[in-house]
Amino acid sequence: YPITLTGGSDNNYSFSLVDGTLSVTLVSQTITFGALSDKTYGSSPFLLTGTASSGLAITYASSNAAVATVSGSTVTIVGTGATTITASQSGNANYNSAASVIQVLTVNKASLTVTADDKSRAYGAANPTFTLSYSGFVNSEDTSVLTTAPNAATSASVISDTGSYTIIPSGGVADNYTFSYINGTLSIGKAPLTATADNKSRAQGVANPTLT
């Protein structure tokens, strides 16, 4: 800005006025953006709360859109893993740009409970098809998101005695879920056995034949 000199008088001097310049420099600013707590897949969107010492708005960006996306200051979780969230402020006519601040956001897998359904059969019969029940899917997901669906097995075979046998689920693989398994029970009951007396004949007065 110009500094303008005016006026001035003296009996012994004449004045030659030379204007000066006032230089106004941009003000530095800093960003305050604290560490982010870990989240779990399926958590609700949340707000970022960084601030700039200038009072200007913060801009945020996610380094891994497969883990989380950012719109304005709202973070939406879309997968598991880690991403860095960068807070920036580019400055304006009065403020220099601020040094960006980076925080790591870690998204942990959701827990999926898999329960082997109880089954029953008779002794000597083949094992029934084992089925599983699920609890813990998020975002309206189902078994279609599993990389490998769990299976269930038992030690009981067709010749196993009557009694109770454990049905054990295992083997599930998924990008965004860990698995917690609950065993089921296979109950083997007695098989029906029909005993039929064979027909026999004899003459009157003769002893009964051996009955079979």
C-alpha positions in Angstrom: 0.0 0.0 0.0 1.4 3.5 -0.8 2.4 5.8 2.1 1.8 9.4 0.9 3.5 12.4 2.4 1.7 15.8 2.4 2.2 19.2 3.9 5.3 20.4 5.8 6.7 23.9 6.0 9.7 25.6 7.4 11.3 29.1 7.2 14.6 27.7 6.2 13.8 24.6 4.2 11.8 23.6 1.2 10.4 20.1 1.1 10.7 17.4 -1.5 8.2 14.6 -0.5 9.0 11.0 -1.4 6.1 8.5 -0.8 6.8 5.2 0.9 5.2 1.7 0.7 3.4 -0.3 3.4 3.8 -4.0 2.7 1.2 -6.3 4.3 2.3 -9.9 4.2 0.1 -13.0 4.4 -0.6 -14.4 7.8 0.5 -18.0 8.5 -2.1 -20.5 9.6 -2.1 -24.0 11.2 -4.5 -26.9 11.2 -5.6 -28.8 14.3 -6.7 -32.3 13.3 -6.5 -35.0 16.0 -5.9 -38.7 15.7 -8.8 -40.8 14.5 -10.2 -43.7 16.5 -10.5 -47.1 14.9 -13.8 -48.0 13.3 -15.5 -51.3 12.5 -16.9 -52.2 9.1 -20.6 -51.3 9.1 -20.1 -48.3 11.4 -22.2 -45.2 10.5 -20.7 -42.3 8.6 -19.0 -39.8 10.9 -17.8 -36.2 10.8 -14.2 -34.9 10.8 -13.7 -32.0 13.2 -10.4 -30.4 12.1 -10.0 -26.6 12.4 -7.7 -24.0 10.9 -6.4 -21.2 13.0 -7.6 -18.8 10.3 -11.2 -20.0 10.7 -11.2 -21.0 7.0 -12.8 -24.3 6.0 -10.8 -27.5 5.9 -10.6 -29.8 2.9 -10.3 -33.5 3.5 -9.2 -36.4 1.3 -8.9 -40.2 1.7 -6.0 -42.0 0.3 -7.8 -45.3 -0.1 -11.4 -45.1 -1.4 -11.8 -48.8 -1.0 -11.7 -48.3 2.8 -13.4 -44.9 3.2 -14.6 -42.0 1.2 -14.9 -38.4 2.2 -17.6 -36.0 1.1 -17.1 -32.5 2.7 -16.3 -33.5 6.3 -18.3 -36.7 6.3 -16.5 -40.1 6.2 -18.3 -43.1 4.9 -16.7 -46.6 5.5 -16.8 -48.9 2.5 -14.3 -51.6 3.4 -11.7 -52.8 5.9 -8.0 -51.9 6.1 -6.3 -48.6 6.6 -6.4 -45.2 4.8 -4.9 -41.8 5.5 -7.2 -38.8 5.9 -5.4 -35.6 4.9 -6.7 -32.2 6.2 -5.7 -29.2 4.0 -6.3 -25.5 3.9 -5.1 -23.6 0.8 -5.3 -20.1 2.2 -6.8 -17.0 0.6 -5.9 -13.3 0.0 -5.0 -12.9 3.6 -3.6 -16.3 4.7 -0.8 -18.5 3.5 -1.7 -22.2 2.8 -1.4 -24.3 5.9 0.8 -27.4 6.3 -1.4 -30.4 5.7 -2.1 -32.8 8.6 -2.5 -36.5 8.0 -4.2 -39.0 10.3 -4.6 -42.8 9.8 -8.0 -44.3 9.9 -8.1 -48.1 10.6 -11.3 -50.0 9.8 -11.5 -53.4 11.5 -13.6 -56.4 10.2 -17.1 -56.9 11.5 -17.8 -60.1 13.5 -20.0 -62.7 11.8 -21.5 -65.5 13.9 -22.1 -68.8 12.1 -24.2 -71.4 13.9 -24.5 -75.0 12.7 -28.2 -76.0 12.8 -29.2 -79.0 14.9 -30.1 -82.1 12.9 -31.4 -85.6 13.6 -31.6 -89.0 11.8 -32.1 -92.7 12.5 -29.4 -95.1 13.1 -28.1 -96.5 9.8 -29.3 -93.6 7.7 -27.0 -91.2 5.8 -26.3 -87.9 7.5 -28.7 -85.1 6.5 -27.5 -82.0 4.7 -26.0 -79.7 7.3 -27.1 -76.1 7.2 -25.8 -72.9 8.8 -27.4 -69.8 10.3 -25.8 -66.4 10.2 -25.9 -63.4 12.5 -23.9 -60.1 12.1 -24.1 -59.2 8.5 -24.1 -55.3 8.0 -25.2 -53.0 5.2 -28.0 -55.5 4.3 -25.3 -57.9 3.0 -25.7 -61.7 2.9 -23.6 -64.8 2.1 -23.0 -63.5 -1.4 -20.2 -61.3 0.0 -18.3 -64.2 1.4 -15.1 -65.2 -0.5 -15.6 -68.7 0.8 -18.7 -69.8 2.6 -18.3 -71.9 5.7 -19.1 -75.6 5.8 -20.2 -78.0 8.5 -19.0 -81.6 9.3 -19.4 -84.3 11.9 -17.5 -87.4 12.9 -20.7 -89.5 12.7 -21.0 -92.0 9.8 -23.8 -94.2 8.7 -22.6 -96.9 11.1 -22.2 -94.7 14.1 -24.2 -95.7 17.2 -27.2 -93.8 18.5 -26.4 -90.7 20.5 -25.4 -87.1 20.1 -22.6 -86.0 17.8 -21.1 -82.5 17.3 -21.7 -80.6 14.0 -18.7 -78.3 13.6 -18.8 -75.3 11.2 -15.5 -73.9 9.8 -13.7 -72.6 6.7 -15.4 -69.2 6.1 -13.3 -66.5 4.4 -14.4 -62.9 3.8 -12.8 -59.5 3.1 -14.8 -57.6 5.7 -15.8 -60.2 8.3 -14.2 -62.3 11.0 -15.9 -65.6 11.9 -17.2 -66.8 15.2 -18.5 -70.4 15.1 -21.1 -72.1 17.2 -21.4 -75.9 17.0 -24.6 -77.8 16.4 -25.8 -81.3 17.4 -26.6 -84.3 15.3 -28.9 -86.6 17.2 -29.0 -90.3 16.0 -32.0 -92.2 17.2 -32.9 -95.8 17.1 -33.8 -97.3 13.7 -37.2 -99.0 13.4 -36.9 -102.8 13.3 -39.9 -105.0 12.4 -40.0 -108.6 13.6 -42.4 -110.8 11.7 -43.4 -114.3 12.9 -43.1 -116.7 10.0 -46.2 -118.7 9.1 -46.1 -122.4 10.1 -48.4 -125.4 9.7 -48.8 -128.9 11.3 -51.2 -131.7 11.5 -53.7 -132.0 14.3 -52.2 -133.8 17.2 -48.6 -133.1 16.2 -46.3 -130.9 18.3 -45.8 -127.4 17.2 -42.9 -126.9 14.8 -40.1 -124.6 15.7 -41.4 -121.1 15.4 -39.2 -118.6 13.6 
